[in-house]
């Protein structure tokens, strides 16, 4: 059977192979040093795949099963690992509803000037969204913003990070943070949308 690995940017074929599975096609692509940085591998079953030296930065791996993938260098899957090397206080963003509650799982009402902690934050890097305080990059918040939502500024340190999910699209979890401000929606081009 012929399997094609396509770019999620333009649909162009990055690699193709006659093989038994997409997993095997991915392994062949890695072995042949094919450029998979923009590959669309969403929902791919890559369990036990040998991904040694695979550069999957910017690849679409949403819902891909990477459990037990061999030789996966997680540091090539997202640039968020730079957070782990930051000294002192770090700032990121928290997308919330109008009342300050997270828009997806809710539970905590965030207010400017207050600190928050989730002692049992999920440390599993294979889980994209889980227990903890889920923060994100500004571009992730803008892409997921809807009318009535706000973008808060959260402050934390590298030791407060619970997990940076493998191939994160811009989200990560912290155990604790302080809400120190709010983005002006007009300044970031969201006012009136």
C-alpha positions as CSV (number, residue, x, y, z in Angstrom):
1,X,0.0,0.0,0.0
2,X,1.3,3.5,-0.8
3,X,1.5,6.0,2.1
4,X,2.1,9.7,1.6
5,X,3.2,12.1,4.3
6,X,1.9,15.5,3.4
7,X,2.6,19.0,4.5
8,X,-0.1,20.6,6.6
9,X,0.8,24.0,5.1
10,X,0.1,23.3,1.5
11,X,-0.8,19.6,1.2
12,X,2.4,18.9,-0.8
13,X,3.9,15.4,-0.5
14,X,7.0,15.4,1.8
15,X,7.6,11.6,1.5
16,X,5.9,8.6,0.1
17,X,6.6,4.9,0.3
18,X,5.1,1.5,-0.5
19,X,4.8,-0.1,2.9
20,X,2.4,-1.8,5.4
21,X,1.6,1.2,7.6
22,X,1.9,4.9,8.1
23,X,4.2,4.2,11.0
24,X,6.6,2.3,8.7
25,X,6.4,5.1,6.2
26,X,7.3,7.6,8.9
27,X,10.3,5.4,10.0
28,X,11.5,5.2,6.4
29,X,11.2,9.0,6.0
30,X,13.2,9.5,9.2
31,X,15.8,7.0,8.0
32,X,16.1,8.7,4.6
33,X,16.4,12.1,6.4
34,X,13.2,13.5,4.7
35,X,12.2,16.9,6.0
36,X,9.2,16.3,8.2
37,X,9.2,19.6,10.0
38,X,5.7,20.5,8.6
39,X,4.4,17.0,8.2
40,X,0.7,16.3,8.9
41,X,0.8,13.3,11.2
42,X,-2.4,14.1,13.1
43,X,-4.0,11.0,14.6
44,X,-1.1,8.9,13.4
45,X,-0.5,5.7,15.3
46,X,3.3,6.0,16.0
47,X,3.4,3.7,19.0
48,X,6.8,2.1,19.1
49,X,8.0,4.0,16.0
50,X,11.7,4.6,15.9
51,X,11.9,8.4,15.5
52,X,15.7,8.7,16.1
53,X,16.9,12.1,14.8
54,X,13.5,13.0,13.5
55,X,13.0,16.8,13.4
56,X,9.2,17.1,14.0
57,X,9.3,20.8,15.0
58,X,6.2,22.4,13.6
59,X,4.8,19.0,12.5
60,X,1.1,18.5,13.1
61,X,1.0,15.6,15.7
62,X,-2.3,16.5,17.2
63,X,-3.9,13.3,18.6
64,X,-1.0,11.3,17.3
65,X,-0.2,8.3,19.6
66,X,3.5,8.7,20.5
67,X,3.4,6.4,23.4
68,X,6.5,4.2,23.6
69,X,7.9,5.9,20.5
70,X,11.7,5.1,20.4
71,X,14.4,7.8,20.3
72,X,11.9,10.7,20.1
73,X,13.8,13.8,20.9
74,X,11.1,15.8,22.5
75,X,13.2,18.9,22.3
76,X,12.7,18.9,18.6
77,X,8.9,19.0,18.9
78,X,8.3,22.5,20.4
79,X,10.2,25.6,21.1
80,X,8.6,25.9,24.6
81,X,11.4,24.0,26.2
82,X,13.3,27.3,26.4
83,X,11.1,28.1,29.4
84,X,13.0,25.6,31.5
85,X,16.2,27.6,31.1
86,X,14.8,31.0,32.1
87,X,16.1,32.5,35.3
88,X,13.7,34.4,37.6
89,X,10.2,35.3,36.7
90,X,8.6,34.3,33.4
91,X,5.4,35.5,31.9
92,X,2.9,33.7,29.7
93,X,-0.8,34.1,29.0
94,X,-4.1,32.6,30.3
95,X,-7.2,32.6,28.1
96,X,-10.3,33.1,30.1
97,X,-14.0,33.8,29.8
98,X,-15.4,37.2,30.7
99,X,-15.8,36.1,34.4
100,X,-12.1,35.0,34.6
101,X,-12.8,31.2,34.4
102,X,-10.9,29.0,31.9
103,X,-13.0,28.5,28.7
104,X,-12.5,24.8,28.4
105,X,-12.5,23.0,31.7
106,X,-13.1,25.9,34.1
107,X,-13.0,25.5,37.8
108,X,-10.8,28.4,38.8
109,X,-11.9,32.1,38.6
110,X,-8.7,34.0,37.9
111,X,-8.3,37.6,39.2
112,X,-5.5,40.1,38.7
113,X,-3.2,40.3,41.7
114,X,-4.0,36.8,43.0
115,X,-1.8,33.7,43.1
116,X,-3.1,30.2,42.3
117,X,-1.8,26.7,42.9
118,X,-2.8,23.2,41.8
119,X,-0.7,20.8,43.9
120,X,-1.6,17.7,41.8
121,X,-0.8,19.2,38.4
122,X,-0.4,16.5,35.8
123,X,3.3,16.0,34.9
124,X,2.7,13.7,31.9
125,X,4.3,15.3,28.8
126,X,2.3,13.0,26.6
127,X,-1.0,14.7,27.7
128,X,-1.8,18.0,25.9
129,X,-4.4,19.3,28.3
130,X,-4.7,18.1,31.9
131,X,-4.9,19.0,35.5
132,X,-2.9,22.1,36.4
133,X,-2.9,25.7,35.4
134,X,-2.8,25.7,31.6
135,X,-1.0,28.7,30.2
136,X,0.0,29.5,26.6
137,X,1.8,31.7,24.2
138,X,0.1,34.9,23.1
139,X,-0.4,33.6,19.5
140,X,-2.2,30.5,20.9
141,X,-4.5,32.7,22.9
142,X,-5.2,34.9,19.9
143,X,-6.0,31.9,17.7
144,X,-8.4,30.5,20.3
145,X,-10.0,33.8,21.3
146,X,-13.7,34.4,20.8
147,X,-15.8,37.5,21.6
148,X,-16.3,37.8,25.4
149,X,-13.0,36.1,26.2
150,X,-10.0,37.9,27.9
151,X,-6.3,37.2,27.9
152,X,-4.6,37.5,31.3
153,X,-0.9,37.7,32.0
154,X,0.5,35.1,34.3
155,X,3.9,35.1,36.1
156,X,5.7,32.0,37.3
157,X,9.2,30.5,37.5
158,X,10.8,27.5,35.6
159,X,10.5,25.3,38.8
160,X,6.7,26.0,38.7
161,X,6.3,24.2,35.3
162,X,4.5,20.9,35.7
163,X,4.7,19.8,32.0
164,X,5.5,21.0,28.6
165,X,3.6,18.6,26.4
166,X,5.5,16.9,23.6
167,X,4.7,18.7,20.3
168,X,2.7,21.4,22.2
169,X,0.8,23.8,20.0
170,X,1.6,26.6,22.4
171,X,0.2,25.3,25.7
172,X,1.9,24.1,28.9
173,X,1.0,23.5,32.5
174,X,2.3,25.1,35.7
175,X,1.7,24.2,39.3
176,X,1.4,27.8,40.4
177,X,1.4,31.3,39.1
178,X,0.3,34.8,39.8
179,X,-2.0,36.8,37.5
180,X,-0.2,40.1,37.1
181,X,-2.2,41.8,34.3
182,X,-4.4,41.6,31.3
183,X,-3.7,42.2,27.6
184,X,-5.4,45.1,25.9
185,X,-7.4,43.4,23.2
186,X,-7.4,46.5,21.0
187,X,-3.5,46.6,21.1
188,X,-3.3,43.0,19.9
189,X,-5.9,43.4,17.1
190,X,-8.8,41.6,18.7
191,X,-11.1,44.5,19.7
192,X,-14.3,44.6,17.7
193,X,-14.0,41.0,16.3
